């Protein structure tokens, strides 16, 4: 039996190439240290005797592959995460977008949907939800199913409510959901303004023109070449004078598109100038 730290980089490369060939999921440009760590975790948890066993399961067992993708893709999020960011959306970004007859928002890498519902709540409180549409996309179809359901754990609501208040929320947070036992379901009027769909930032193209694109805490798992590629995709998908938002540790400063943008306040939000 081999141990996880004996698995070579070349074996990881071979697995990623096979996943692309057999399943059409492209992880080949993800940051190597991060994706290798996650693959090794799966290897250890499943107690495989050899790496070939893992490869065979990934290629031939569709159910196992879905679970593999869920482990590989990062699904850590919460509602109104980083309240100062949402306060900036509330006070500065959305009031500027209010002049548009229709507001299209793309949440790329939306995970289980907490950010989508946060954005919908902001729009509702600013009387903009009815003329908005939120496109929430992710590579992982399993997390999209959860996002689309609008069902979350009741135990998370205390944290989410605190974030909401700190972001400038003006209502009782519990008015946006119905609680049943240990679960909550968010109101349908929020959900009806969202479209959840699979989208691969590595290989898929632009599908609309947006006034706001959010891709927060996703780039940290991409290598620099893939970051360049995805930023060009976002640039092609963003209307002039509109906004791109990234995570707190992410930037566009290294990219060729940077000259076309200006930073908004001290947040990781950029306005497209040309």
C-alpha positions in Angstrom: 0.0 0.0 0.0 1.3 3.4 -0.9 0.8 6.5 1.2 -0.5 9.8 -0.1 2.7 11.7 0.0 4.4 9.2 -2.3 2.1 10.1 -5.2 4.0 12.0 -7.9 3.1 15.2 -9.6 3.1 13.3 -12.9 0.4 11.0 -11.6 -1.7 14.0 -10.7 -1.1 15.5 -14.2 -2.2 12.2 -15.8 -5.4 12.1 -13.7 -6.3 15.7 -14.5 -5.8 15.0 -18.3 -8.0 11.9 -18.0 -10.7 13.8 -16.3 -10.7 16.3 -19.1 -10.8 13.6 -21.8 -13.5 11.4 -20.2 -15.7 13.9 -18.4 -15.0 17.3 -19.9 -14.1 18.9 -16.6 -10.9 20.9 -17.0 -8.8 21.2 -13.8 -5.5 21.4 -15.6 -5.0 25.1 -14.9 -5.9 25.1 -11.3 -3.2 25.9 -8.8 -1.3 22.7 -8.4 -0.6 22.8 -4.7 -4.3 23.3 -3.8 -5.7 20.6 -6.2 -3.0 18.0 -5.3 -3.8 18.5 -1.6 -7.5 17.9 -2.2 -6.8 14.8 -4.4 -4.5 13.4 -1.7 -7.2 14.0 0.9 -9.7 11.9 -1.2 -7.1 9.2 -1.7 -6.6 8.9 2.1 -10.3 9.2 3.0 -11.3 6.4 0.6 -8.3 4.2 1.7 -7.2 3.3 -1.9 -4.4 0.8 -2.1 -2.9 2.4 -5.2 -3.3 5.6 -7.2 -4.5 3.5 -10.2 -7.5 2.5 -8.1 -8.4 6.1 -7.6 -8.0 6.8 -11.3 -10.2 3.9 -12.3 -13.0 5.0 -9.9 -12.8 8.6 -11.2 -13.0 7.5 -14.8 -15.5 4.6 -14.6 -17.8 5.3 -11.6 -20.0 8.3 -12.4 -21.4 8.5 -8.9 -17.9 8.5 -7.3 -16.8 11.2 -9.9 -19.6 13.5 -8.8 -18.4 13.2 -5.2 -14.8 13.7 -6.4 -15.8 17.0 -8.1 -17.6 18.1 -4.9 -14.4 17.5 -2.9 -12.1 19.2 -5.5 -14.2 22.4 -5.9 -14.2 24.7 -3.0 -17.6 25.3 -1.4 -16.9 27.5 1.6 -19.2 30.5 1.8 -21.7 32.4 4.0 -24.3 35.1 3.6 -23.1 38.7 3.6 -19.5 37.4 4.0 -17.3 40.5 4.5 -20.0 43.0 5.5 -18.0 46.0 4.4 -18.1 44.7 0.8 -21.9 44.4 0.9 -22.1 47.9 2.5 -20.2 49.2 -0.5 -22.6 47.5 -2.9 -25.5 48.9 -1.0 -24.3 52.5 -0.7 -22.2 53.0 -3.9 -22.6 50.3 -6.6 -26.3 49.5 -6.7 -27.4 53.1 -6.6 -25.2 53.7 -9.7 -26.8 50.7 -11.4 -30.3 51.9 -10.5 -30.3 54.1 -13.7 -30.3 51.0 -15.9 -33.6 49.7 -17.2 -32.6 46.2 -16.4 -29.7 44.9 -14.2 -28.0 41.7 -15.1 -25.6 40.2 -12.4 -23.3 37.2 -12.8 -22.2 35.4 -9.7 -19.4 33.1 -11.0 -18.5 30.3 -8.7 -21.7 30.7 -6.7 -21.2 27.5 -4.7 -24.2 26.7 -2.5 -25.9 30.0 -3.2 -25.4 32.1 0.0 -24.0 35.0 -2.0 -26.9 34.9 -4.5 -29.5 35.2 -1.7 -27.4 38.0 -0.1 -27.4 40.0 -3.4 -31.1 39.4 -3.9 -31.9 40.8 -0.4 -29.8 43.9 -1.1 -31.6 44.5 -4.4 -35.0 44.0 -2.7 -34.2 46.5 0.0 -33.2 49.0 -2.7 -36.3 48.4 -4.7 -34.3 47.0 -7.6 -35.0 43.3 -7.4 -38.0 43.3 -9.8 -35.9 44.8 -12.6 -32.8 42.6 -11.9 -31.8 39.1 -12.8 -29.0 37.1 -11.0 -27.2 34.5 -13.0 -25.5 32.2 -10.5 -23.1 29.7 -12.0 -20.8 27.0 -10.7 -18.8 24.0 -12.1 -20.3 21.7 -9.6 -24.0 20.6 -10.3 -24.4 19.2 -6.8 -23.9 22.5 -5.1 -26.2 24.2 -7.6 -29.0 21.8 -6.5 -28.6 23.0 -3.0 -28.4 26.7 -4.0 -31.6 26.4 -6.1 -33.5 24.8 -3.2 -32.9 27.9 -1.0 -32.7 25.7 2.1 -30.0 26.2 4.7 -29.3 25.2 8.2 -31.0 27.2 11.0 -27.8 27.1 13.0 -26.1 29.4 10.5 -28.7 32.1 10.7 -27.2 33.8 13.8 -24.0 34.4 11.9 -25.8 35.4 8.7 -28.0 37.8 10.6 -25.0 39.5 12.3 -23.3 39.9 8.9 -26.5 41.3 7.4 -26.8 43.9 10.2 -23.2 44.9 9.8 -23.6 45.3 6.0 -26.4 47.9 6.6 -29.4 45.7 6.6 -32.6 47.5 7.4 -35.1 44.7 8.3 -35.4 41.7 10.6 -33.3 39.1 8.8 -35.7 36.4 9.7 -38.4 38.0 7.6 -36.6 36.6 4.5 -37.0 33.0 5.4 -39.4 30.4 7.0 -37.9 28.1 9.6 -39.0 24.5 10.1 -37.2 22.5 12.8 -33.5 22.8 12.0 -33.8 24.2 8.5 -34.9 27.5 6.9 -36.2 28.1 3.4 -35.7 31.5 1.8 -38.7 33.3 0.3 -39.7 32.6 -3.2 -39.7 36.2 -4.2 -35.9 36.2 -3.8 -35.5 32.9 -5.7 -37.6 33.8 -8.7 -35.0 36.4 -9.8 -32.2 33.9 -9.9 -31.0 31.5 -12.7 -28.7 28.7 -11.5 -26.6 27.0 -14.2 -23.4 25.0 -14.6 -20.6 27.0 -16.2 -16.9 26.2 -16.4 -14.7 29.3 -16.2 -11.9 27.3 -17.8 -13.6 26.3 -21.0 -17.0 28.0 -21.4 -17.6 31.3 -23.1 -19.4 34.5 -22.3 -23.2 34.1 -22.3 -24.5 37.7 -21.8 -23.5 41.3 -21.1 -23.6 42.2 -17.4 -23.7 45.3 -15.2 -22.0 43.5 -12.3 -19.8 40.4 -12.2 -18.8 38.9 -8.9 -16.2 36.1 -8.6 -15.1 36.2 -5.0 -12.5 33.8 -3.5 -12.3 31.7 -6.6 -9.1 33.1 -8.2 -6.9 32.0 -5.3 -7.4 28.4 -6.5 -6.3 29.2 -10.1 -2.8 29.6 -11.5 -1.8 32.9 -13.0 -2.4 31.9 -16.6 -6.0 30.8 -15.8 -6.6 34.0 -13.9 -5.6 36.0 -17.0 -7.9 33.9 -19.2 -10.9 34.3 -16.8 -10.4 38.0 -16.4 -10.5 38.4 -20.2 -13.8 36.4 -20.2 -15.2 38.8 -17.5 -14.0 41.8 -19.4 -15.8 40.6 -22.6 -18.9 40.0 -20.5 -19.0 43.4 -18.7 -20.7 46.5 -20.0 -18.7 49.8 -20.0 -19.0 51.8 -16.8 -20.1 48.7 -14.9 -18.4 46.7 -12.1 -16.3 43.6 -11.4 -15.8 42.3 -7.8 -13.2 39.8 -6.6 -12.3 38.4 -3.2 -10.2 40.1 -0.6 -7.0 38.4 -1.6 -7.5 38.8 -5.3 -6.7 41.5 -7.9 -6.7 42.4 -11.5 -3.5 44.5 -11.2 -1.3 42.0 -13.0 -3.7 41.6 -15.9 -3.7 43.2 -19.3 -7.3 44.4 -18.6 -6.2 46.5 -15.6 -5.6 49.6 -17.7 -9.3 49.7 -18.6 -10.5 49.7 -15.0 -10.4 51.9 -11.9 -10.6 50.7 -8.3 -13.8 51.6 -6.3 -13.1 52.9 -2.8 -10.9 50.5 -0.8 -12.9 47.4 -1.8 -11.9 44.7 -4.4 -14.3 46.2 -6.9 -13.3 47.7 -10.2 -15.3 49.9 -12.6 -14.8 49.3 -16.4 -13.8 52.6 -18.0 -13.5 51.5 -21.7 
